[in-house]
Amino acid sequence: MSVTKHRTSGIPPVPRRRRGRTTCVALVGAAGSLLLGLAGPLSPVQAQTAVQAPPDTMAARLEACTPCHGNKGEGTSDVYFPRLAGKPSGYLYNQLLAFRSGRRKYPPMNYLLEFLPDAYLQEIADYFASQRPQLPPPAAAMVSDEVLRRGEALATGGDAAAQIPACASCHGSELTGMEPGIPGLLGLRPNYISAQLGAWRYGTRTAKAPDCMQPVAARLTEADVTAVAAYLASVSAPGNAAPLPKGSYVLPFACGSEPN
């Protein structure tokens, strides 16, 4: 009796850019690892009968996140998926809650987090906050020097006439953020920054009340958004890119994401 060998050489590779189906299929399969992780470690009996059981670590449980955010949350080549590594745990936790509740809308994220409890979301946030992969090199500016100078002026000094505070007044002088809820702005692509500022401007992205980003973003023009995004993406990382400790500076106004 002969055994027919499986042929694998004829299997076409999965297209890299077909996110609609391939990403969702990967996320649906990977969602099981997040949900199964809630059950805790395997019992001795289960361990003996399991076939090549994955290690029970947060890194293994969070494989669902790696296609979009990288193995350690460092980001990928996709310009619209952000870096998570090293951001304040409180900020990441707030975003996970927003995706789970649907206040922040992106169907794959909404689906993955729908049934995860608060405590587990906090563990996920703590894991990515603890990662420290190297920041990517600054993005090459694709705008004119004049536009870049406008972005720098807004980021570092704001625009008093338009009632726009400097990005640095909330995100720190070196734009690394502050514990527990102010994110750093380094290592993000201009397309992502622009998309998020646009979402804030039009109210499709919101934060805990009082929402301090929405009114600031609403005062930006389209040209301002382009300028700020280009400048922030071009900034080199400081020697220590970790968020500053809570209370390192005073915010210019009340912000629900950064409680007193």
HUQUIFEN-V596909 format. One line per field, one symbol per residue. ss: DSSP state (a for helix, b for strand, c for the rest). phi: phi as a letter, one per 40 degrees, with the letter a starting at -180 (. if undefined). Layout:
BEGIN
ss = ???
phi = ???
END
This chain:
BEGIN
ss = ccccccccccccccccccaaaaaaaaaaaaaaaaaaaaaccccaaaaaaccccccccaaaacaaaaaaacccccccccccccccccccaaaaaaaaaaaaacccccaaaaaaaccccaaaaaaaaaaaaaccccccccccccccaaaaaaaaaaaaccbaaacbccaaaaaccccccbcccbcccccccaaaaaaaaaaaaccccccccccaaaaaaacccaaaaaaaaaaaaacccccccccbcccccccccccccccc
phi = .cbcccbbccccccdcbccdccccccccccddcccccccgcccdccccccbfccccbcdcccdcccdbbgcbgcgbcccbbccbdgcddccccccccccccgcbbadccdccbdbccdcccccccccccccbcccccdcccbbccccccccccccbbgacccfbccdccbcgcbgcgaccbbccbcgbcdccdcccccccdcgcbbbdcccccccccccccdcccccccccdccccccdbccdccdgcabccacaccbcc
END
